[in-house]
Amino acid sequence: MAELCLGPLLRFVDEVSATVWVEASRPCTAEVRCADGTRAGTRTFQIEGHHYALVQVEGLTPRATTAYEVFLDGARVWPPPDSRFPPSVIRTSPGADGDEVRVAFGSCRWAAPPSDQPDPRGPDALDTLAARVAAAPDGERPDVLVLLGDQVYADETSEATRRWLAARRDLAEAPGTEVADYEEYTRLYYESWRDPEIRWLLSTVPSSMIFDDHDLVDDWNTSAAWLADMRATPWWRERLLSGLMSYWVYQHLGNLTPAELATDPLYAAVRADPDGTDVLRAFASEADADPACARWSYRRDFGRVRLLMVDSRAARVLAEDRRAMLDPGEAAWVREQALDAPGTFDHLLVGTSLPWLLPHLVDAAERWDAALCRGERGPRWAEFGEKLRRKADLEHWAAFPDSFDELTALLAEAGTGPGAPATVLVLSGDVHHAYVAEPSWPDGAPDARVLQLTCSPVHNTVPAWVRVGFRFGWSAAARALGRRFARHGRCRAHPVNWRRTGGPWFGNQLMTLTLRGRSARLRLEQARGDGTLATVEDSALTTG
């Protein structure tokens, strides 16, 4: 009898359809049965001895909430008979003008330990959100949960996972306590997504995801020199291929729309083969050799809200003479999606795991370091710059100056002219604190309000010295120091200035956007030890 190993995860949802992801213990038919009589099913596909299905449910009632159950080979496996949670539901996406859309987002979630063990990272914001939604299932909940990277930590494993790894291989050999292959990646997802609160939350709130570095390894794709060093290690290739394969299965597949799934040759090939491992592995190998052949970025529309999720890790061009955050094909695609059909959406959300606007000193240090690595001050400074880049994690948008400027210009263009949205909001994480930053253009502002909204971590820790450093990074003294960096690196002038208008806030936290018509409201909530989410910021971004 097939058992449910992981899931269900409610992924894509629109006005009349949804996709539900599951992992089963053996080959079987996975079926979703809704309380209104709607049914859908599909056979599992196999990767590395694991069995998965993405069930596409069609014909749902618009603007309705419908409970559902999951069956494997005709036997009900979800919800569990002893579940303490309300029924999982599919709530079809808002689609009409004036419908309210709630988007909750954050990044950097270390798996929470079992509830009977102390949590050194403090209360988990997603666990706490799950408890609140479960306590009031008819109350407020996100229409989509946007997870902006570091959903799992391949390079920082828990004590329980380290014990599990030690039982299958010698941890004295590289990569030691980090994960090495696909099977070990599945362990990370089990540890994180089998958490009862998270499992239920992801079964009933749609999610959109994108990776960041720790999904593979810290500072993934920092530079060409970094990549050459990693490729010289005996364990990197298997880690990379396994990381991309598992990301495609556990995260990326659910990001796609039914129309995209229907025309995706990789999805078709994996499902057509009794064992899709070799097909998926060949794709990951090709993506490693030429990142331009794989597109991890994607677009989702929620009524009159457009979410454009941008891959700021795998799509990089690392050669110093043409260094870019996005390869030319990816950059062209992002531009096309941001500018497509103006007037059809009121809010443009650009999800990128790495912030566009950083604390001023961090931004200046990254631009300065990029100039050094490019050779502006000679070979010795270039060598120093590469060492500093890796040591200090200087690899955000500011470390790719041409890409920073191109993104800045695109955001302004998308927010200007007839049909411009009310807001253009960049959603990011990574930097383990939250803040709001607002740019100003020397030649006049766009028609839309443009903001950088950064929120992390969902569940992790921030050392005290890091908090002090980020607070200083926003100060006037830091800006003056940054100008000295810019002069030494012969850096060109910024196309924008910006100021911090909210934060910095530290803690395990989530941001939620409430969007209705042309109005937008932002709320930041932090997880407390008493199991609640406390509001620390609640403000209108636009009033419509």
C-alpha positions in Angstrom: 0.0 0.0 0.0 1.4 3.4 -1.0 2.0 5.9 1.9 2.2 9.6 1.8 5.9 10.6 2.5 5.6 14.3 2.1 2.9 16.8 1.2 0.4 17.7 0.1 1.7 21.1 -1.0 -0.8 23.4 -2.6 1.2 25.2 -5.2 -0.4 27.0 -8.2 -3.9 28.3 -7.7 -5.9 30.6 -10.1 -9.7 31.3 -10.5 -10.6 27.8 -11.5 -7.6 25.4 -11.1 -4.9 24.3 -8.7 -1.9 22.0 -8.5 -1.2 19.8 -5.5 2.3 18.2 -5.1 2.9 14.9 -3.2 5.6 12.4 -2.6 4.5 8.8 -2.2 6.4 5.7 -0.9 5.9 3.7 -4.1 4.5 4.0 -7.6 0.8 4.7 -7.5 -2.0 7.0 -8.7 -2.3 10.2 -6.7 -5.8 11.7 -6.5 -7.2 14.9 -5.1 -10.9 14.8 -4.2 -12.7 18.0 -3.4 -15.8 18.4 -1.2 -17.7 19.9 -4.2 -17.2 16.7 -6.1 -14.3 17.9 -8.3 -11.6 15.1 -8.8 -8.3 14.9 -10.4 -5.6 12.3 -10.5 -2.2 11.3 -12.1 0.4 8.6 -11.9 3.6 9.2 -9.9 6.9 9.7 -11.6 10.2 8.4 -10.2 13.5 10.2 -9.4 16.3 8.5 -7.6 14.0 5.9 -6.2 11.5 8.5 -4.9 7.9 8.8 -6.3 6.2 12.1 -6.9 3.0 13.5 -8.4 1.8 17.0 -9.3 -2.0 16.7 -9.5 -3.7 19.3 -11.6 -7.2 20.1 -10.4 -9.5 21.8 -13.0 -13.1 23.1 -12.9 -13.1 24.7 -9.4 -15.6 27.3 -8.5 -14.3 30.8 -8.8 -13.8 32.8 -5.6 -14.7 29.8 -3.5 -13.1 27.8 -0.7 -13.3 24.0 -1.1 -11.9 21.3 1.3 -10.0 18.5 -0.3 -8.5 15.1 0.5 -5.6 13.1 -1.0 -5.9 9.5 -2.0 -3.1 7.1 -3.2 -4.4 4.1 -5.2 -7.9 4.8 -3.8 -6.9 4.9 -0.1 -7.2 8.2 1.8 -3.8 9.4 3.1 -4.6 13.1 3.8 -5.7 14.4 6.2 -4.3 11.9 8.7 -7.1 10.3 10.9 -5.6 11.9 14.0 -5.1 15.4 12.6 -5.6 18.3 15.0 -5.8 20.8 12.1 -8.8 22.0 10.1 -9.4 20.5 6.7 -7.0 21.5 4.0 -8.7 23.7 1.4 -8.2 25.2 -2.0 -9.3 28.8 -2.1 -9.4 29.9 -5.7 -7.4 33.0 -6.5 -9.0 36.5 -6.6 -9.5 37.5 -10.1 -12.0 40.4 -10.4 -11.2 44.1 -10.3 -11.2 45.3 -6.7 -10.6 41.8 -5.2 -8.2 41.9 -2.2 -4.9 40.0 -2.6 -2.7 39.1 0.4 0.9 38.2 -0.3 3.1 37.0 2.7 6.8 36.7 2.1 10.2 36.0 3.7 13.3 33.9 3.4 15.9 31.9 5.3 14.1 29.2 7.2 16.1 26.7 9.2 14.0 23.6 10.0 12.4 23.8 13.4 13.3 21.1 15.9 10.5 18.8 17.3 8.2 20.7 19.6 9.5 18.9 22.7 13.0 20.2 22.1 14.4 23.7 22.7 14.8 25.9 19.7 18.0 27.9 19.7 16.8 30.0 16.8 13.7 31.2 18.6 10.1 30.8 17.5 9.5 30.0 13.8 7.4 32.7 12.0 5.9 30.1 9.7 5.0 27.8 12.5 3.4 30.7 14.3 1.5 31.7 11.1 0.2 28.2 10.8 -1.1 28.2 14.3 -2.9 31.5 13.8 -4.5 30.3 10.5 -5.5 27.0 12.0 -7.1 28.7 15.0 -9.3 30.8 12.7 -9.7 28.9 9.4 -12.3 31.4 8.2 -10.2 34.4 9.1 -7.5 36.3 7.4 -4.9 34.2 5.6 -2.4 34.8 2.7 -3.5 34.2 -0.8 0.0 33.2 -1.6 3.1 32.5 0.5 6.3 33.7 -1.3 9.4 32.0 -0.1 12.4 33.9 -1.3 15.3 31.4 -0.8 17.1 29.2 1.6 14.1 26.9 2.0 16.7 24.3 3.0 20.3 24.6 4.2 22.5 22.1 2.3 25.7 23.4 4.0 24.4 23.8 7.6 22.7 20.6 8.8 21.0 20.0 12.1 22.4 17.7 14.8 19.7 15.1 13.9 20.6 15.2 10.2 24.3 14.9 11.0 23.6 11.7 13.0 21.7 10.4 10.0 24.5 11.3 7.6 27.1 9.6 9.9 25.1 6.4 9.6 25.4 6.3 5.8 29.0 7.7 5.1 32.2 8.8 6.7 31.8 12.5 7.8 35.6 12.8 8.0 35.6 12.9 4.1 34.3 16.0 2.2 31.7 17.4 2.2 31.5 16.2 5.8 28.3 17.3 7.6 27.0 19.0 4.5 24.7 17.1 2.1 26.4 15.2 -0.7 23.7 13.7 -3.0 20.0 13.6 -3.9 19.0 11.2 -1.1 20.5 13.6 1.4 18.6 16.5 -0.1 15.4 14.6 0.4 16.3 14.3 4.1 16.5 18.2 4.3 13.0 18.5 2.8 11.6 15.8 5.1 13.1 17.5 8.1 11.7 20.9 7.1 8.3 20.1 5.5 7.3 17.3 7.8 7.0 19.8 10.7 3.3 19.3 11.4 2.5 23.0 11.4 4.4 23.7 8.2 3.0 20.6 6.5 -0.6 21.7 7.2 0.2 25.4 6.3 1.7 24.4 2.9 -1.3 22.1 2.2 -3.8 25.0 2.5 -1.9 28.2 1.5 -0.5 28.3 -2.1 3.2 28.9 -2.3 5.7 30.3 -4.8 9.4 29.6 -4.3 12.8 30.6 -5.6 16.2 29.3 -4.4 19.1 31.2 -2.9 22.7 30.2 -2.1 22.1 27.9 0.9 19.8 25.7 -1.1 23.1 24.7 -2.8 26.0 26.2 -0.7 26.9 29.5 0.9 27.9 32.1 -1.7 26.8 30.0 -4.7 28.1 31.5 -7.9 29.9 34.4 -6.2 32.5 34.7 -9.0 34.3 32.8 -11.8 37.2 32.2 -9.5 34.9 30.8 -6.8 33.2 28.5 -9.3 36.6 27.2 -10.6 37.7 26.4 -7.1 34.5 24.6 -6.4 34.6 22.6 -9.6 38.1 21.4 -8.6 36.7 19.7 -5.4 35.7 16.0 -5.8 32.3 16.5 -4.2 30.9 19.6 -5.8 29.6 18.2 -9.1 27.3 15.7 -7.3 26.2 18.3 -4.9 25.3 20.7 -7.7 23.5 18.2 -9.8 21.6 16.8 -6.8 20.7 20.3 -5.7 19.3 21.4 -9.0 17.5 18.1 -9.5 15.9 18.2 -6.0 15.0 21.9 -6.5 13.2 21.1 -9.7 11.2 18.4 -8.1 10.5 19.9 -4.7 10.2 23.6 -5.5 10.3 24.6 -9.1 7.8 22.2 -10.6 5.0 23.7 -8.4 5.8 27.2 -9.5 4.6 26.5 -13.1 1.1 27.1 -14.4 -0.9 24.3 -15.9 -0.3 25.8 -19.4 3.4 25.8 -18.8 3.4 22.2 -17.5 1.5 21.1 -20.6 4.2 22.4 -22.9 7.3 21.7 -20.7 9.4 19.1 -22.5 11.4 18.1 -19.4 8.2 17.5 -17.4 6.8 15.4 -20.2 10.1 13.4 -20.6 10.4 12.7 -16.9 6.8 11.5 -16.7 7.1 9.3 -19.9 10.1 7.4 -18.6 9.6 4.6 -16.0 12.6 6.2 -14.1 13.1 9.9 -14.9 16.4 10.1 -13.0 18.7 10.1 -16.1 16.5 12.6 -17.9 16.5 15.1 -15.0 20.2 14.5 -14.3 21.1 15.3 -17.9 19.1 18.5 -17.7 20.9 19.5 -14.5 24.2 18.8 -16.1 23.3 20.9 -19.1 22.2 23.8 -16.8 25.6 23.5 -15.0 27.5 23.7 -18.3 25.4 26.6 -19.7 23.1 28.4 -17.2 21.3 30.1 -20.2 19.7 26.8 -21.2 17.6 26.7 -18.0 15.1 29.3 -16.8 14.2 29.2 -13.2 12.5 32.7 -13.2 8.8 32.7 -13.6 5.7 34.9 -13.5 2.4 34.5 -11.6 -0.7 36.8 -11.9 -3.2 37.1 -9.1 -6.0 39.1 -10.5 -4.5 42.6 -11.0 -1.3 41.8 -9.1 1.7 40.5 -11.1 4.5 38.6 -9.3 7.7 38.3 -11.3 10.1 35.9 -9.6 13.7 36.5 -10.7 16.5 33.9 -10.4 19.5 35.8 -9.0 21.7 32.8 -8.5 21.9 30.3 -11.3 21.5 32.8 -14.2 24.7 34.7 -13.4 27.4 35.6 -15.9 30.6 35.3 -13.9 33.4 36.4 -16.3 34.8 39.6 -14.8 34.7 41.4 -18.2 31.0 40.8 -18.7 29.8 40.1 -15.1 26.0 40.1 -14.8 23.3 39.0 -12.4 21.3 37.6 -15.4 22.4 36.2 -18.6 21.2 38.1 -21.7 18.3 35.8 -22.4 17.1 35.8 -18.8 17.4 39.6 -18.7 15.4 40.0 -21.9 12.7 37.6 -20.5 12.5 39.6 -17.2 12.2 42.8 -19.1 9.4 41.4 -21.3 7.4 40.2 -18.4 7.7 43.4 -16.4 6.6 45.6 -19.4 4.0 43.2 -20.8 0.4 44.5 -21.1 0.6 47.7 -19.2 -2.7 48.7 -17.6 -3.7 45.1 -16.9 -2.1 45.0 -13.4 -2.2 47.5 -10.5 0.9 46.2 -8.6 4.1 44.7 -9.9 6.0 42.6 -7.4 9.5 41.6 -8.3 10.7 38.8 -6.2 14.5 38.4 -6.0 16.2 36.6 -3.1 18.9 39.3 -3.0 18.0 42.9 -2.2 18.3 45.5 -4.9 18.8 48.4 -2.4 21.1 47.6 0.5 22.4 49.5 3.5 24.5 52.3 2.0 27.8 51.1 3.3 27.2 47.5 2.1 26.2 48.8 -1.3 29.3 50.9 -1.6 31.6 48.1 -0.4 30.1 45.8 -3.1 30.6 48.3 -5.9 34.1 49.1 -4.7 35.0 45.4 -4.5 33.6 44.8 -8.0 35.8 47.5 -9.3 38.9 46.0 -7.6 38.1 42.5 -9.0 37.7 44.0 -12.4 41.2 45.4 -12.2 40.6 49.1 -11.7 43.4 49.4 -9.2 45.7 46.7 -10.5 46.4 42.9 -10.0 47.2 43.1 -6.3 44.1 44.9 -5.5 42.2 42.5 -7.7 43.5 39.6 -5.7 42.5 41.3 -2.5 39.1 42.1 -3.9 38.4 38.4 -4.7 39.4 37.3 -1.2 37.2 40.1 0.3 34.3 39.2 -1.9 34.2 35.7 -0.6 34.9 36.5 3.0 32.3 39.3 3.3 29.6 37.8 1.0 29.8 40.8 -1.4 27.6 39.3 -4.1 24.3 41.1 -4.2 22.9 43.2 -7.0 25.4 46.0 -6.1 28.3 43.6 -6.8 27.0 43.4 -10.4 26.9 47.2 -11.1 25.7 46.9 -14.7 22.9 44.6 -13.7 22.0 47.0 -10.8 21.7 49.9 -13.2 19.7 47.8 -15.7 17.3 46.7 -13.0 16.9 50.3 -11.7 16.1 51.5 -15.2 13.6 48.7 -15.8 11.8 49.4 -12.5 11.5 53.0 -13.4 10.2 52.2 -16.9 7.7 49.7 -15.6 6.4 52.3 -13.2 6.1 55.2 -15.7 3.6 56.2 -18.4 -0.1 55.4 -19.2 -1.2 52.2 -17.5 1.6 52.3 -15.0 0.9 50.3 -11.8 0.3 52.0 -8.5 3.4 50.3 -7.0 6.5 48.5 -8.1 7.7 46.6 -5.1 11.0 44.6 -4.9 10.6 41.7 -2.5 13.8 40.2 -1.1 15.4 38.4 1.8 18.8 37.0 2.5 20.3 39.6 4.8 18.7 38.5 8.1 16.9 41.7 8.9 13.9 43.6 7.5 13.6 47.1 6.2 11.9 49.4 3.7 14.0 51.5 1.4 12.7 54.1 -1.1 14.7 55.3 -4.1 14.7 58.7 -5.7 15.7 59.4 -9.2 17.7 62.6 -10.1 15.6 63.1 -13.3 12.2 62.7 -11.7 10.3 59.8 -10.0 8.3 57.2 -11.8 4.5 57.4 -11.6 4.4 54.3 -9.5 5.7 54.2 -5.9 8.8 52.1 -6.0 10.1 50.4 -2.9 12.6 47.8 -1.7 10.9 45.5 0.8 13.3 43.1 2.5 12.3 40.5 5.1 14.4 37.7 6.6 14.8 35.5 8.4 11.7 33.4 8.8 13.6 31.2 11.3 17.3 31.7 12.0 19.6 33.7 14.2 21.5 37.0 13.7 24.6 37.5 15.9 24.8 40.8 17.8 27.8 42.1 15.8 25.8 41.6 12.6 23.0 43.7 14.0 25.4 46.5 14.9 27.0 46.3 11.5 23.7 46.6 9.6 22.5 49.5 11.8 25.8 51.3 11.2 25.5 50.5 7.4 22.5 52.8 7.2 24.1 55.8 9.1 25.4 59.1 7.7 28.9 58.1 8.8 28.6 54.9 6.7 27.5 56.9 3.7 30.6 59.1 4.0 32.8 56.1 4.3 31.1 54.6 1.2 31.9 57.7 -0.8 35.6 57.1 0.0 35.3 53.5 -1.3 33.7 54.7 -4.5 36.4 57.2 -5.1 39.2 54.6 -4.6 37.4 52.2 -6.9 36.7 54.8 -9.5 33.1 53.7 -9.4 30.6 55.6 -11.6 27.8 57.5 -10.0 24.6 55.7 -8.8 21.5 56.1 -11.1 19.4 56.5 -7.9 19.6 57.6 -4.3 17.6 56.0 -1.6 16.7 56.3 2.0 15.5 53.8 4.6 11.9 54.5 5.5 11.3 51.5 7.8 13.5 49.3 10.0 15.9 47.8 10.5 14.0 45.1 12.3 15.6 42.0 13.7 13.9 38.7 14.6 12.0 35.8 13.0 9.5 37.6 10.8 7.2 37.8 7.9 5.9 40.7 5.7 2.4 40.8 4.3 1.2 43.0 1.5 -2.6 43.6 1.3 -3.4 44.8 -2.2 -6.9 46.0 -3.3 -7.4 48.1 -6.4 -4.5 50.6 -6.4 -4.1 50.6 -2.7 -1.3 48.8 -0.9 -0.7 48.2 2.8 2.4 46.6 4.4 2.5 44.7 7.7 5.6 43.3 9.4 5.0 40.6 12.1 7.5 38.9 14.3 7.2 35.6 16.0 7.0 35.7 19.8 7.8 33.1 22.4 4.1 32.9 23.4 3.2 31.5 20.0 1.8 34.7 18.5 2.8 37.0 15.7 3.3 40.6 16.9 2.8 43.5 14.5 5.8 45.8 14.6 4.9 47.8 11.5 1.6 48.5 9.7 1.5 51.2 7.1 -0.1 52.3 3.9 2.1 52.3 0.9 -0.5 53.8 -1.4 -4.2 54.7 -0.7 -5.6 54.0 -4.2 
